[in-house]
Each structure stands twice: as C-alpha cells, then as structure tokens.
Amino acid sequence: MKEEEEGERRLIFCFKHSRGILTSSSSDGFVSSGVKFAEKEWLVGKDQRNGSEALKLLVFGDSYVDTGNWEKSSGSWHSPYGMTFPGKPTGRFSDGRVLTDFIASFFGVPSPQPYMWRKSVKKPLFQYGMNFAYGGTGVFNTMVNQPNMTSQIDLFQGLVKENFFTKQDLEFSVVLLSVAGNDYAAHVFRDGKEQDLPNFTGSLMNQLEVNIRRIHSLGVRKMAVTAVEPMGCLPQLTAFYSYENCSESWNSITDFHNRALQQMVQKLQLENAESKFLILDLHTAFTSALKTRESTAGSSLNPLKPCCVGSGKGYSCGSTDEKGAKKYEVCKNPELSFFWDTIHPSQSGWESVYSIIRPSLYELY
C-alpha cells in the first residue's frame, strides 16, 4: 500500500505539473459535432449596449482554459496538439477546442485572445475579452514559472487602469475561472501531508475568495468558477491501475475541495445579491460523461484511457527524441476518447462536459 501511495504522489505531480509544460486562434464560423461556434445563441443585452458592443469573456486559470499564453517552445504548440481543430497546434492543451471555446460559443462570441498576444494583434480583436490563463498555474505559486491567479489579476487590473477595458466593458463582462488542481499537486510535491490537506484547502479558499472579491471590486458582476474535476480519474493516476480504477484518495481530496468551494461561493452570493457567482460543476460533468461513454462503448473502448500517450518510459504525448523522431502514439479516432492525453480532455470530451454544464450557464444572464 505504501508503494502505491508513493506512486500516486509522484504521478499527481507529473500530471498537474504537465498541465502547464507539455515539453490562438478564434473559433468563429466552425462547427464541431453539432456545436456552432461564434454563432449567437443568445443576444446579450444588445439594447443596453448602444446596439453594437459584444459581451466580453475574461478568463483566468490553468490549462483547462488556456488558449495560447505559453511561449511557442512549449508542448502545446507542437504536434499532435491541435490536430482535430484547427489542424495545427494553437497553444491549447488538447487535440482541439478547450473549455474556454465552448463557454464562448454559448455567449455567441469567438474565444477571447490570449493576453500574450495583446501587442501583436489589433485592439478590435479584444472586443470579446481576453484570456489571462496559463497552463500549470494555480491560486498559489505552483511548479511552473508563470503567473499565478493573483498575478493574472494584476495583469488584468493593469489593463483596466490603462482604460483598455472601460467601466461599461466590465459591467457587461463574464469572468471564467479555472483553478485549484495544480495547487494540490504542488502541495503534495513539496511534501505536504494528507493530514495537512484540510488546512491547505482552507488557505486555498481564503485566497480564492480574496481574488474573486478583487475582480468584483473592479466592476465585474458575473463570475463562473470551476469545481475541481475528479482528480483521481485522470489517466496519469488511473494508469497506475491499468486504467481500470480511479484513485479513491485523490477523489476524496476533490470532494473536500468542492464542498468548501460551495460554502465560499454561497457566502459571496449572499453578500452580493446584485451579482452572480456560479460554480461550473466539472466534477459531475466529468463523472457523468465518463459513465456515459463506458455504457455506450461497452468493452471496445476504455474511457479512462487517453488517446495520445508516450511510446516508452519518460515520454508523453508530443514527445520527440534527440533526432526529432516521434515518441508518442495517437489513437485512430480521437473523437471517441474522452481524454486526449494523461491530463486533459479531448475536444470531444470537452464537448460532452459542456453539454452537461450548459444549462447552468443561463444563470449568468
């Protein structure tokens, strides 16, 4: 049992660390398995916005929502990432679209441009918001040298001070936050003990609350924050069990976190009745989508097994050797796999998740 627990500790660090380091394009006009992108599903307060200005989506968090903020030397900018959409790497940690793209499609706007491109693209391209998310980051500092959530908000606040985003922009904006999984990975890697987790979760919630209040104080009135997915069911951990079972201990951590998140968000909502704070229940969505795929695929496809894997010890999806030869394997039909690599859903997986959380997004109107 000790050996299994130590293996999980190593694996959880590997998968969360690699959420940011796997060593943008908009999605308007494209259709993916029935989801139309940037085709307005809902006219968002057009009569209140002088008839023309679009809703802005402001994104903070990690690789589940990052659409290209990492430098192009990172793995998410190399094949086979992006092979499904748009056919080449775009900095997304998937074979195609990620959560941000689907949320943007709900609001009828293209995915917001990454922050790192603010000086190389024209300002009108930012009329739909901006993506400040960096894969591998968390509420606190993690194992990657990229802006944590506080620093991402600093970047955002700097643009507000420059009047890049006006008061009216913020009033009609929606914030999407994807956080927390990488924090637990970093905590464990730094020799955090299991008995310390309740206190660590408390500290995490306190800082997350500070960050949400800070965004709210800048003028944003609608925010959606993700619950943590069932971390124990991510392939980097289920590989330890031949992709047959999830890690109960890591799913317990997930449950504890999500209960604390629920309490914190309820408190914020009670104190700010004029605003909306929404939890996007990725835990239920992941669990439901995995069960559905298991029941429909039968024994022909294991939903816990990723599509793209390394072809040997020390290699992962997208790896190459010193001669540039591929050291990874990709399944024949990525659209049938829920997971793209050992951490991230495929585009098809994200579409399944989106279809489950989509009804809750109407609460942001």
Contacts in CASP RR format, 6 or more apart in sequence:
PFRMAT RR
TARGET T0000
AUTHOR 0000-0000-0000
METHOD contacts of the structure
MODEL  1
MKEEEEGERRLIFCFKHSRGILTSSSSDGFVSSGVKFAEKEWLVGKDQRN
GSEALKLLVFGDSYVDTGNWEKSSGSWHSPYGMTFPGKPTGRFSDGRVLT
DFIASFFGVPSPQPYMWRKSVKKPLFQYGMNFAYGGTGVFNTMVNQPNMT
SQIDLFQGLVKENFFTKQDLEFSVVLLSVAGNDYAAHVFRDGKEQDLPNF
TGSLMNQLEVNIRRIHSLGVRKMAVTAVEPMGCLPQLTAFYSYENCSESW
NSITDFHNRALQQMVQKLQLENAESKFLILDLHTAFTSALKTRESTAGSS
LNPLKPCCVGSGKGYSCGSTDEKGAKKYEVCKNPELSFFWDTIHPSQSGW
ESVYSIIRPSLYELY
4 240 0 8 1.000
5 249 0 8 1.000
7 240 0 8 1.000
8 237 0 8 1.000
8 240 0 8 1.000
8 247 0 8 1.000
8 249 0 8 1.000
8 250 0 8 1.000
9 188 0 8 1.000
9 189 0 8 1.000
11 236 0 8 1.000
11 237 0 8 1.000
11 239 0 8 1.000
11 240 0 8 1.000
12 184 0 8 1.000
12 185 0 8 1.000
12 188 0 8 1.000
12 189 0 8 1.000
12 231 0 8 1.000
12 236 0 8 1.000
12 237 0 8 1.000
12 250 0 8 1.000
13 143 0 8 1.000
13 185 0 8 1.000
13 186 0 8 1.000
13 188 0 8 1.000
13 189 0 8 1.000
14 236 0 8 1.000
15 185 0 8 1.000
15 234 0 8 1.000
15 235 0 8 1.000
15 236 0 8 1.000
15 237 0 8 1.000
15 342 0 8 1.000
15 343 0 8 1.000
16 136 0 8 1.000
16 142 0 8 1.000
16 143 0 8 1.000
16 181 0 8 1.000
16 182 0 8 1.000
16 184 0 8 1.000
16 185 0 8 1.000
16 186 0 8 1.000
16 343 0 8 1.000
17 136 0 8 1.000
17 142 0 8 1.000
17 143 0 8 1.000
17 144 0 8 1.000
17 182 0 8 1.000
17 185 0 8 1.000
17 189 0 8 1.000
18 236 0 8 1.000
18 316 0 8 1.000
18 342 0 8 1.000
18 343 0 8 1.000
19 62 0 8 1.000
19 63 0 8 1.000
19 64 0 8 1.000
19 93 0 8 1.000
19 135 0 8 1.000
19 136 0 8 1.000
19 182 0 8 1.000
19 343 0 8 1.000
19 344 0 8 1.000
20 62 0 8 1.000
20 63 0 8 1.000
20 66 0 8 1.000
20 70 0 8 1.000
20 74 0 8 1.000
20 76 0 8 1.000
20 93 0 8 1.000
20 134 0 8 1.000
20 135 0 8 1.000
20 136 0 8 1.000
20 137 0 8 1.000
20 144 0 8 1.000
20 146 0 8 1.000
20 182 0 8 1.000
21 70 0 8 1.000
21 74 0 8 1.000
21 75 0 8 1.000
21 136 0 8 1.000
21 144 0 8 1.000
22 74 0 8 1.000
22 75 0 8 1.000
22 76 0 8 1.000
22 81 0 8 1.000
22 93 0 8 1.000
22 316 0 8 1.000
22 317 0 8 1.000
22 318 0 8 1.000
22 341 0 8 1.000
23 74 0 8 1.000
23 75 0 8 1.000
23 319 0 8 1.000
24 67 0 8 1.000
24 68 0 8 1.000
24 90 0 8 1.000
24 91 0 8 1.000
24 92 0 8 1.000
24 111 0 8 1.000
24 113 0 8 1.000
24 114 0 8 1.000
24 117 0 8 1.000
24 131 0 8 1.000
25 86 0 8 1.000
25 90 0 8 1.000
26 38 0 8 1.000
26 110 0 8 1.000
26 111 0 8 1.000
26 113 0 8 1.000
26 125 0 8 1.000
27 37 0 8 1.000
27 38 0 8 1.000
27 85 0 8 1.000
27 97 0 8 1.000
27 101 0 8 1.000
27 104 0 8 1.000
27 105 0 8 1.000
27 110 0 8 1.000
27 111 0 8 1.000
28 37 0 8 1.000
28 38 0 8 1.000
28 110 0 8 1.000
29 36 0 8 1.000
29 37 0 8 1.000
29 38 0 8 1.000
29 39 0 8 1.000
30 37 0 8 1.000
30 38 0 8 1.000
30 85 0 8 1.000
30 86 0 8 1.000
31 37 0 8 1.000
32 85 0 8 1.000
32 97 0 8 1.000
32 347 0 8 1.000
32 351 0 8 1.000
33 335 0 8 1.000
33 348 0 8 1.000
33 351 0 8 1.000
35 102 0 8 1.000
35 105 0 8 1.000
35 351 0 8 1.000
35 354 0 8 1.000
36 105 0 8 1.000
37 97 0 8 1.000
37 101 0 8 1.000
37 104 0 8 1.000
37 105 0 8 1.000
37 110 0 8 1.000
38 104 0 8 1.000
38 105 0 8 1.000
38 108 0 8 1.000
38 109 0 8 1.000
38 110 0 8 1.000
39 105 0 8 1.000
39 108 0 8 1.000
40 108 0 8 1.000
41 105 0 8 1.000
41 106 0 8 1.000
41 107 0 8 1.000
41 108 0 8 1.000
42 106 0 8 1.000
42 107 0 8 1.000
42 108 0 8 1.000
42 365 0 8 1.000
44 54 0 8 1.000
44 55 0 8 1.000
44 107 0 8 1.000
44 108 0 8 1.000
44 172 0 8 1.000
44 365 0 8 1.000
45 55 0 8 1.000
45 172 0 8 1.000
46 52 0 8 1.000
48 172 0 8 1.000
49 168 0 8 1.000
49 172 0 8 1.000
53 127 0 8 1.000
53 168 0 8 1.000
53 169 0 8 1.000
53 172 0 8 1.000
54 109 0 8 1.000
54 127 0 8 1.000
54 128 0 8 1.000
55 107 0 8 1.000
55 108 0 8 1.000
55 109 0 8 1.000
55 128 0 8 1.000
55 172 0 8 1.000
55 173 0 8 1.000
55 174 0 8 1.000
56 112 0 8 1.000
56 127 0 8 1.000
56 128 0 8 1.000
56 129 0 8 1.000
56 130 0 8 1.000
56 165 0 8 1.000
56 169 0 8 1.000
56 172 0 8 1.000
56 173 0 8 1.000
56 174 0 8 1.000
57 100 0 8 1.000
57 103 0 8 1.000
57 104 0 8 1.000
57 107 0 8 1.000
57 109 0 8 1.000
57 111 0 8 1.000
57 112 0 8 1.000
57 128 0 8 1.000
57 129 0 8 1.000
57 173 0 8 1.000
57 174 0 8 1.000
57 176 0 8 1.000
58 112 0 8 1.000
58 129 0 8 1.000
58 130 0 8 1.000
58 132 0 8 1.000
58 156 0 8 1.000
58 173 0 8 1.000
58 174 0 8 1.000
58 175 0 8 1.000
58 176 0 8 1.000
58 220 0 8 1.000
59 65 0 8 1.000
59 67 0 8 1.000
59 100 0 8 1.000
59 112 0 8 1.000
59 130 0 8 1.000
59 131 0 8 1.000
59 132 0 8 1.000
59 133 0 8 1.000
59 175 0 8 1.000
59 176 0 8 1.000
59 177 0 8 1.000
59 178 0 8 1.000
60 132 0 8 1.000
60 133 0 8 1.000
60 149 0 8 1.000
60 152 0 8 1.000
60 153 0 8 1.000
60 156 0 8 1.000
60 175 0 8 1.000
60 176 0 8 1.000
60 177 0 8 1.000
60 178 0 8 1.000
60 179 0 8 1.000
60 215 0 8 1.000
61 132 0 8 1.000
61 133 0 8 1.000
61 134 0 8 1.000
61 135 0 8 1.000
61 137 0 8 1.000
61 138 0 8 1.000
61 149 0 8 1.000
61 152 0 8 1.000
61 177 0 8 1.000
61 178 0 8 1.000
61 179 0 8 1.000
62 133 0 8 1.000
62 134 0 8 1.000
62 135 0 8 1.000
62 136 0 8 1.000
62 137 0 8 1.000
62 138 0 8 1.000
62 178 0 8 1.000
62 179 0 8 1.000
62 181 0 8 1.000
62 182 0 8 1.000
63 76 0 8 1.000
63 93 0 8 1.000
63 98 0 8 1.000
63 133 0 8 1.000
63 135 0 8 1.000
63 136 0 8 1.000
63 343 0 8 1.000
63 344 0 8 1.000
64 93 0 8 1.000
64 98 0 8 1.000
64 99 0 8 1.000
64 178 0 8 1.000
64 226 0 8 1.000
64 344 0 8 1.000
65 98 0 8 1.000
65 99 0 8 1.000
65 100 0 8 1.000
65 131 0 8 1.000
65 133 0 8 1.000
65 176 0 8 1.000
65 178 0 8 1.000
66 76 0 8 1.000
66 91 0 8 1.000
66 92 0 8 1.000
66 93 0 8 1.000
66 98 0 8 1.000
66 100 0 8 1.000
66 114 0 8 1.000
66 131 0 8 1.000
66 133 0 8 1.000
66 134 0 8 1.000
66 135 0 8 1.000
67 90 0 8 1.000
67 91 0 8 1.000
67 92 0 8 1.000
67 98 0 8 1.000
67 100 0 8 1.000
67 101 0 8 1.000
67 111 0 8 1.000
67 112 0 8 1.000
67 114 0 8 1.000
67 131 0 8 1.000
67 133 0 8 1.000
68 76 0 8 1.000
68 77 0 8 1.000
68 90 0 8 1.000
68 91 0 8 1.000
68 92 0 8 1.000
68 114 0 8 1.000
68 116 0 8 1.000
68 131 0 8 1.000
69 114 0 8 1.000
69 115 0 8 1.000
69 116 0 8 1.000
69 131 0 8 1.000
69 132 0 8 1.000
69 133 0 8 1.000
69 134 0 8 1.000
69 135 0 8 1.000
69 146 0 8 1.000
70 76 0 8 1.000
70 77 0 8 1.000
70 91 0 8 1.000
70 134 0 8 1.000
70 135 0 8 1.000
70 146 0 8 1.000
71 77 0 8 1.000
71 116 0 8 1.000
72 91 0 8 1.000
74 91 0 8 1.000
75 81 0 8 1.000
75 89 0 8 1.000
75 318 0 8 1.000
76 89 0 8 1.000
76 91 0 8 1.000
76 92 0 8 1.000
76 93 0 8 1.000
77 89 0 8 1.000
77 90 0 8 1.000
77 91 0 8 1.000
78 89 0 8 1.000
78 318 0 8 1.000
79 88 0 8 1.000
79 89 0 8 1.000
79 318 0 8 1.000
80 95 0 8 1.000
80 308 0 8 1.000
80 317 0 8 1.000
80 318 0 8 1.000
80 328 0 8 1.000
80 330 0 8 1.000
81 89 0 8 1.000
81 90 0 8 1.000
81 91 0 8 1.000
81 92 0 8 1.000
81 93 0 8 1.000
81 94 0 8 1.000
81 95 0 8 1.000
81 96 0 8 1.000
81 317 0 8 1.000
81 318 0 8 1.000
82 88 0 8 1.000
82 89 0 8 1.000
82 90 0 8 1.000
82 91 0 8 1.000
82 92 0 8 1.000
82 94 0 8 1.000
82 95 0 8 1.000
82 96 0 8 1.000
83 95 0 8 1.000
83 96 0 8 1.000
83 330 0 8 1.000
83 334 0 8 1.000
84 95 0 8 1.000
84 96 0 8 1.000
84 334 0 8 1.000
84 335 0 8 1.000
84 346 0 8 1.000
84 347 0 8 1.000
85 95 0 8 1.000
85 96 0 8 1.000
85 97 0 8 1.000
85 347 0 8 1.000
86 96 0 8 1.000
90 96 0 8 1.000
92 98 0 8 1.000
92 101 0 8 1.000
93 135 0 8 1.000
93 340 0 8 1.000
93 341 0 8 1.000
93 343 0 8 1.000
93 344 0 8 1.000
94 340 0 8 1.000
94 344 0 8 1.000
94 345 0 8 1.000
94 346 0 8 1.000
94 347 0 8 1.000
94 350 0 8 1.000
95 307 0 8 1.000
95 308 0 8 1.000
95 334 0 8 1.000
95 340 0 8 1.000
95 346 0 8 1.000
95 347 0 8 1.000
96 346 0 8 1.000
96 347 0 8 1.000
97 347 0 8 1.000
97 350 0 8 1.000
97 351 0 8 1.000
98 344 0 8 1.000
98 345 0 8 1.000
98 347 0 8 1.000
98 350 0 8 1.000
99 176 0 8 1.000
99 178 0 8 1.000
99 226 0 8 1.000
99 350 0 8 1.000
99 353 0 8 1.000
99 354 0 8 1.000
100 111 0 8 1.000
100 112 0 8 1.000
100 131 0 8 1.000
100 133 0 8 1.000
100 176 0 8 1.000
101 111 0 8 1.000
101 350 0 8 1.000
102 350 0 8 1.000
102 351 0 8 1.000
102 353 0 8 1.000
102 354 0 8 1.000
103 176 0 8 1.000
103 224 0 8 1.000
103 354 0 8 1.000
103 361 0 8 1.000
104 110 0 8 1.000
104 111 0 8 1.000
104 112 0 8 1.000
104 128 0 8 1.000
106 354 0 8 1.000
106 358 0 8 1.000
106 361 0 8 1.000
107 174 0 8 1.000
109 128 0 8 1.000
110 128 0 8 1.000
111 128 0 8 1.000
111 131 0 8 1.000
112 126 0 8 1.000
112 128 0 8 1.000
112 129 0 8 1.000
112 130 0 8 1.000
112 131 0 8 1.000
113 121 0 8 1.000
113 125 0 8 1.000
113 126 0 8 1.000
113 128 0 8 1.000
113 129 0 8 1.000
113 130 0 8 1.000
113 131 0 8 1.000
114 130 0 8 1.000
114 131 0 8 1.000
115 130 0 8 1.000
115 131 0 8 1.000
115 132 0 8 1.000
115 155 0 8 1.000
118 126 0 8 1.000
118 130 0 8 1.000
118 159 0 8 1.000
123 164 0 8 1.000
126 164 0 8 1.000
129 165 0 8 1.000
129 173 0 8 1.000
130 156 0 8 1.000
130 159 0 8 1.000
132 147 0 8 1.000
132 152 0 8 1.000
132 153 0 8 1.000
132 155 0 8 1.000
132 156 0 8 1.000
133 152 0 8 1.000
133 178 0 8 1.000
134 144 0 8 1.000
134 146 0 8 1.000
134 147 0 8 1.000
134 152 0 8 1.000
135 144 0 8 1.000
135 146 0 8 1.000
135 182 0 8 1.000
136 142 0 8 1.000
136 143 0 8 1.000
136 144 0 8 1.000
136 146 0 8 1.000
136 182 0 8 1.000
137 144 0 8 1.000
137 146 0 8 1.000
137 147 0 8 1.000
137 148 0 8 1.000
137 149 0 8 1.000
137 152 0 8 1.000
137 182 0 8 1.000
138 148 0 8 1.000
138 149 0 8 1.000
138 179 0 8 1.000
138 180 0 8 1.000
138 181 0 8 1.000
138 182 0 8 1.000
138 183 0 8 1.000
138 186 0 8 1.000
139 148 0 8 1.000
139 149 0 8 1.000
139 150 0 8 1.000
139 179 0 8 1.000
139 180 0 8 1.000
139 183 0 8 1.000
139 204 0 8 1.000
139 207 0 8 1.000
139 208 0 8 1.000
139 211 0 8 1.000
140 148 0 8 1.000
140 183 0 8 1.000
140 186 0 8 1.000
140 204 0 8 1.000
140 207 0 8 1.000
141 148 0 8 1.000
141 186 0 8 1.000
142 148 0 8 1.000
142 182 0 8 1.000
142 183 0 8 1.000
142 185 0 8 1.000
142 186 0 8 1.000
143 182 0 8 1.000
143 185 0 8 1.000
143 186 0 8 1.000
143 189 0 8 1.000
144 182 0 8 1.000
147 154 0 8 1.000
147 155 0 8 1.000
149 177 0 8 1.000
149 179 0 8 1.000
149 207 0 8 1.000
149 208 0 8 1.000
149 211 0 8 1.000
150 207 0 8 1.000
150 211 0 8 1.000
153 211 0 8 1.000
153 214 0 8 1.000
153 215 0 8 1.000
156 165 0 8 1.000
156 215 0 8 1.000
156 218 0 8 1.000
157 214 0 8 1.000
157 218 0 8 1.000
158 164 0 8 1.000
159 165 0 8 1.000
160 170 0 8 1.000
160 218 0 8 1.000
165 173 0 8 1.000
167 219 0 8 1.000
170 218 0 8 1.000
170 219 0 8 1.000
170 220 0 8 1.000
171 219 0 8 1.000
171 220 0 8 1.000
171 221 0 8 1.000
173 220 0 8 1.000
173 222 0 8 1.000
174 220 0 8 1.000
174 222 0 8 1.000
174 223 0 8 1.000
174 224 0 8 1.000
174 364 0 8 1.000
175 215 0 8 1.000
175 220 0 8 1.000
175 222 0 8 1.000
175 223 0 8 1.000
175 224 0 8 1.000
176 223 0 8 1.000
176 224 0 8 1.000
176 226 0 8 1.000
176 280 0 8 1.000
177 211 0 8 1.000
177 212 0 8 1.000
177 223 0 8 1.000
177 224 0 8 1.000
177 225 0 8 1.000
177 226 0 8 1.000
178 225 0 8 1.000
178 226 0 8 1.000
179 208 0 8 1.000
179 225 0 8 1.000
179 226 0 8 1.000
180 204 0 8 1.000
180 208 0 8 1.000
180 228 0 8 1.000
180 257 0 8 1.000
180 261 0 8 1.000
181 228 0 8 1.000
181 231 0 8 1.000
183 200 0 8 1.000
183 204 0 8 1.000
184 197 0 8 1.000
184 200 0 8 1.000
184 231 0 8 1.000
184 253 0 8 1.000
184 257 0 8 1.000
187 196 0 8 1.000
187 197 0 8 1.000
187 200 0 8 1.000
192 200 0 8 1.000
194 249 0 8 1.000
197 253 0 8 1.000
197 256 0 8 1.000
198 256 0 8 1.000
201 256 0 8 1.000
201 257 0 8 1.000
201 260 0 8 1.000
202 260 0 8 1.000
204 257 0 8 1.000
205 260 0 8 1.000
205 261 0 8 1.000
205 264 0 8 1.000
208 225 0 8 1.000
208 261 0 8 1.000
208 264 0 8 1.000
209 264 0 8 1.000
209 267 0 8 1.000
209 268 0 8 1.000
212 223 0 8 1.000
212 225 0 8 1.000
212 268 0 8 1.000
212 277 0 8 1.000
213 268 0 8 1.000
215 223 0 8 1.000
216 223 0 8 1.000
216 268 0 8 1.000
216 272 0 8 1.000
216 275 0 8 1.000
221 274 0 8 1.000
221 275 0 8 1.000
221 276 0 8 1.000
222 275 0 8 1.000
222 276 0 8 1.000
222 278 0 8 1.000
222 364 0 8 1.000
223 275 0 8 1.000
223 276 0 8 1.000
223 277 0 8 1.000
223 278 0 8 1.000
224 278 0 8 1.000
224 279 0 8 1.000
224 280 0 8 1.000
224 361 0 8 1.000
224 364 0 8 1.000
225 261 0 8 1.000
225 265 0 8 1.000
225 277 0 8 1.000
225 278 0 8 1.000
225 279 0 8 1.000
225 280 0 8 1.000
226 279 0 8 1.000
226 280 0 8 1.000
226 282 0 8 1.000
227 257 0 8 1.000
227 258 0 8 1.000
227 261 0 8 1.000
227 279 0 8 1.000
227 280 0 8 1.000
227 281 0 8 1.000
227 282 0 8 1.000
227 283 0 8 1.000
227 284 0 8 1.000
228 254 0 8 1.000
228 257 0 8 1.000
228 258 0 8 1.000
228 261 0 8 1.000
228 282 0 8 1.000
228 283 0 8 1.000
229 254 0 8 1.000
229 282 0 8 1.000
229 283 0 8 1.000
229 286 0 8 1.000
230 246 0 8 1.000
230 251 0 8 1.000
230 254 0 8 1.000
230 283 0 8 1.000
230 286 0 8 1.000
230 287 0 8 1.000
231 237 0 8 1.000
231 247 0 8 1.000
231 250 0 8 1.000
231 251 0 8 1.000
231 253 0 8 1.000
231 254 0 8 1.000
232 238 0 8 1.000
232 246 0 8 1.000
232 247 0 8 1.000
232 248 0 8 1.000
232 249 0 8 1.000
232 250 0 8 1.000
232 251 0 8 1.000
232 254 0 8 1.000
233 246 0 8 1.000
233 247 0 8 1.000
233 251 0 8 1.000
233 286 0 8 1.000
233 287 0 8 1.000
233 290 0 8 1.000
233 304 0 8 1.000
234 339 0 8 1.000
234 342 0 8 1.000
234 343 0 8 1.000
235 243 0 8 1.000
235 304 0 8 1.000
235 305 0 8 1.000
235 306 0 8 1.000
235 339 0 8 1.000
235 341 0 8 1.000
235 342 0 8 1.000
235 343 0 8 1.000
236 342 0 8 1.000
236 343 0 8 1.000
237 246 0 8 1.000
237 247 0 8 1.000
237 250 0 8 1.000
238 244 0 8 1.000
238 245 0 8 1.000
238 246 0 8 1.000
238 247 0 8 1.000
238 304 0 8 1.000
238 305 0 8 1.000
239 342 0 8 1.000
240 247 0 8 1.000
241 247 0 8 1.000
243 302 0 8 1.000
243 304 0 8 1.000
243 305 0 8 1.000
244 302 0 8 1.000
244 304 0 8 1.000
246 304 0 8 1.000
254 283 0 8 1.000
255 283 0 8 1.000
258 283 0 8 1.000
261 279 0 8 1.000
262 279 0 8 1.000
265 277 0 8 1.000
265 278 0 8 1.000
265 279 0 8 1.000
268 277 0 8 1.000
269 275 0 8 1.000
269 276 0 8 1.000
269 277 0 8 1.000
276 363 0 8 1.000
276 364 0 8 1.000
278 360 0 8 1.000
278 361 0 8 1.000
278 363 0 8 1.000
278 364 0 8 1.000
280 357 0 8 1.000
280 360 0 8 1.000
280 361 0 8 1.000
281 357 0 8 1.000
281 360 0 8 1.000
282 353 0 8 1.000
282 357 0 8 1.000
284 356 0 8 1.000
285 352 0 8 1.000
285 353 0 8 1.000
285 356 0 8 1.000
285 357 0 8 1.000
286 345 0 8 1.000
286 353 0 8 1.000
288 356 0 8 1.000
289 338 0 8 1.000
289 349 0 8 1.000
289 352 0 8 1.000
289 353 0 8 1.000
289 356 0 8 1.000
290 303 0 8 1.000
290 304 0 8 1.000
290 338 0 8 1.000
292 352 0 8 1.000
293 301 0 8 1.000
293 303 0 8 1.000
293 338 0 8 1.000
293 352 0 8 1.000
294 303 0 8 1.000
297 303 0 8 1.000
297 336 0 8 1.000
301 336 0 8 1.000
301 337 0 8 1.000
303 337 0 8 1.000
303 338 0 8 1.000
303 339 0 8 1.000
304 339 0 8 1.000
305 337 0 8 1.000
305 339 0 8 1.000
306 317 0 8 1.000
306 337 0 8 1.000
306 339 0 8 1.000
306 340 0 8 1.000
306 341 0 8 1.000
306 342 0 8 1.000
307 330 0 8 1.000
307 331 0 8 1.000
307 334 0 8 1.000
307 337 0 8 1.000
307 339 0 8 1.000
307 340 0 8 1.000
307 341 0 8 1.000
307 346 0 8 1.000
308 317 0 8 1.000
308 318 0 8 1.000
308 328 0 8 1.000
308 329 0 8 1.000
308 330 0 8 1.000
308 331 0 8 1.000
308 334 0 8 1.000
308 340 0 8 1.000
308 341 0 8 1.000
309 316 0 8 1.000
309 317 0 8 1.000
309 328 0 8 1.000
309 329 0 8 1.000
309 341 0 8 1.000
309 342 0 8 1.000
310 316 0 8 1.000
310 317 0 8 1.000
310 318 0 8 1.000
310 319 0 8 1.000
310 327 0 8 1.000
310 328 0 8 1.000
310 329 0 8 1.000
311 319 0 8 1.000
311 326 0 8 1.000
311 327 0 8 1.000
311 328 0 8 1.000
311 329 0 8 1.000
312 327 0 8 1.000
315 327 0 8 1.000
315 328 0 8 1.000
316 328 0 8 1.000
316 341 0 8 1.000
316 342 0 8 1.000
317 328 0 8 1.000
317 330 0 8 1.000
317 340 0 8 1.000
317 341 0 8 1.000
317 342 0 8 1.000
318 326 0 8 1.000
318 327 0 8 1.000
318 328 0 8 1.000
319 326 0 8 1.000
319 327 0 8 1.000
319 328 0 8 1.000
320 326 0 8 1.000
320 327 0 8 1.000
321 327 0 8 1.000
331 337 0 8 1.000
334 340 0 8 1.000
334 346 0 8 1.000
334 347 0 8 1.000
334 348 0 8 1.000
335 346 0 8 1.000
335 347 0 8 1.000
335 348 0 8 1.000
336 348 0 8 1.000
337 346 0 8 1.000
337 348 0 8 1.000
337 349 0 8 1.000
338 345 0 8 1.000
338 346 0 8 1.000
338 348 0 8 1.000
338 349 0 8 1.000
338 352 0 8 1.000
339 345 0 8 1.000
339 346 0 8 1.000
339 349 0 8 1.000
340 346 0 8 1.000
340 347 0 8 1.000
345 352 0 8 1.000
345 353 0 8 1.000
END
